Amino acid sequence: MKTKVMAKLLLVGTFIVIAGYGLRGHELLIALVLSFLFLTVLAKVVFAMVARRRGGFPPRRGGSGPAGKPVPRPPTARPPALSASAQVGHGPTA
């Protein structure tokens, strides 16, 4: 998810830089473009706040719950036994 957000920020930043180079010397147009970007970001923030207050966003396609949460394993009767070749002896060292 962090990669997706980084890509969006990079894309918007690139758009702002390109718009700035294209509108050099046109202060009124720059003011209009930056006002539009500000209002767009403000609308997204307000939408996110309202959506969270009403119970959150709908679950994603990957299922519910965070992706990094470990899944508990079912209990077993006893741990697996080691084979004879894997047993290690701790005898005295000379």
Buried (B, 14 or more C-beta within 10 A) or exposed (E): EEEEEEEEEEEEEEEEEEBEEEBEEEEEEBEEBBEEBEEEEEEEEEEEEEEEEEEEEEEEEEEEEEEEEEEEEEEEEEEEEEEEEEEEEEEEEE
